Amino acid sequence: MTAADALAFRHVRLEALRLHPEAYGSTLAQWENLPESRYIQRLENGVIFGLWTDKGLEGLLAYDREDGHNAGHRASLHAVYVRKRLRGKGAVDLLIEAAIAQGRTDGLAQIELSVAETNTRAYDAYARHGFVRFGVIPRALLIKGNYVDEIQLIRRLDD
């Protein structure tokens, strides 16, 4: 996505945070009052894959490559969201495949992510694409007074 997609990005990102606060480290309150310039900045400073249909933007996946010289072989995925009507129809697979392809193009050794322990559909989607569990962050999120562990996953690209 590019800066020209900032309004669509904002709309879908806020929807994700509003409908599924338990799935993200960020909150709706953090994002809803940001000016458009911050959404543009986010799009310009990282790679955000968008899933577009005839109805507009319907899915997101953020891919952020590490920039330190000693960590430049890694990237992380986060902020993944697909609108309800496209779930179970391969939409998230397209986003994950795009990120893996980007990682290969970038010459990465691995892609990492964390997923809330309660988000079994997301976990299963990542597992379908070769992501494997390597750890757990206990009490990683605090959602409405309840702690949620995050499962850490990795997909090696250099095997």
N, C-alpha and C positions, 0 to 999 in steps of 0.2 A: 504494500500500500504506500501511497505517497501523501504529501501534505494536502493535496486536493481532496483526499478522502477523510479529512479530519472530522467533519460533521457526522458522517456515517459511522466512523470509528467511535466517536463520543456516544452516539445513540446506542450502539450495540454494546459497548463496554459498560455503560450505565445500566442497561437492561440485565446484563450478566450479574453485576454486583447487586442489583435490586432483587432479582429472582433467586439467586443462589449465593447468598453471603457466606455460607458455610464452606464454599469451595475456593475461596480466595484469601490471600493475606491482606489485600487492600479492602477498603470499605467504600460503600456508596458515598458516605459523608466526605471521604478524602477526595473523591473524583468529581462529584456532581457540581461543585461550584468553581471548578478550574476554568480559566478562560480558554478560548479556542487555541490560543497560541501555545498552551501547554500540550494540547493534543497534537498539534503540528510538530512541536519539539519532540514528542515521544516517537512520532512516525519518522522523523528525520534522524533520530539518534539510535535507531535500532531497526530490526526487520520485523514488521508485523505482516503476517500473511492474512489475507481476507478471502473469505469464500463468498462469491457473488452469484446470485441467481437472477432471474427476471424480476424478482421482488426486491432486489438490492442486496446490501451486505447482510449476510446471515450467519457468518462465523468468523472467528478470530483465533490467531495463535501468535504469540510473541516469541521470537527467537533472538536471543542476545548472546553474542560471542564475547568471551572473556577478552579483555584488551591487554592484560599484563603479558609481558614477553614469556614468562614461564608458565602462563596459563592459557596462552592463545590457541592451544589445541582443543579447547573445550567451548561448548555453548550450553545455554540452558533454555528450556521451554517453559512458558508460563502463560497465564491469562487466556487459557484455551476456553472457547465457548462456541457452541453451535445452537442455534434456535431450535426449539422443541420440535417443530414440524419436520426437521431434517435429521433428527436423532434416530439412530438405528438404520440409517439408509446409506452409510458410507461417507457421510460428509466429514466427520472428524478424521477419517482415514486419509482423505485428500489433504487435509491440513498437516497431519503428521508426516505423510509422505513428502510433502513440499519441504518441510523442515529438515528431514533426513537428506533429501537431495541437496538442499542448501549447505548442509554440513559437509557433504561429500565434495561439493564444489569448492568450499572454503578449505578443504584439506584437513578437516578436524579428525581427531582420534576418538572423540566421544561427545555425546549429547546427554545432558542430565536434566532431571526434573524432580519435583516433589508433588505428591498428590495426597489429598486428605484421605485418611484411612477409611472414612465413611463413603468415599466416592468410588464405589466398586465398578461402576460403568466406565469411568475414566481409566481406572487401573487396568481393566480388561482391554480397553482400546490400546493402551500403550504396550501391554504384553503381546498383543497381536502383531505389533511392529518390532518385536525383539527387545524391548526394554525389560531389564531384569532388576529386581530389588537388591539393593546393597546396604540399606540401612533404614532406620526410623528416627525421626526427631520427635521425642516424646513431648506432648503438650505444646506443639509448634504453633497452634492457633488457639485463640480464646474467643469463642463465638457465643454470644449471649450467656456468658457466665460458665460455659462448658469448654473444657480443654479438648482439643482434637489433635491426635498424632498425625504426622505426615510421613508417608512412605517415600523413601528416596529411590529413584530408578535411574538406570544408566543404559544407554545403547552405545556399544562400541562400534566404531565405523572402520577401524583398521584391522579387524580380524580377518 
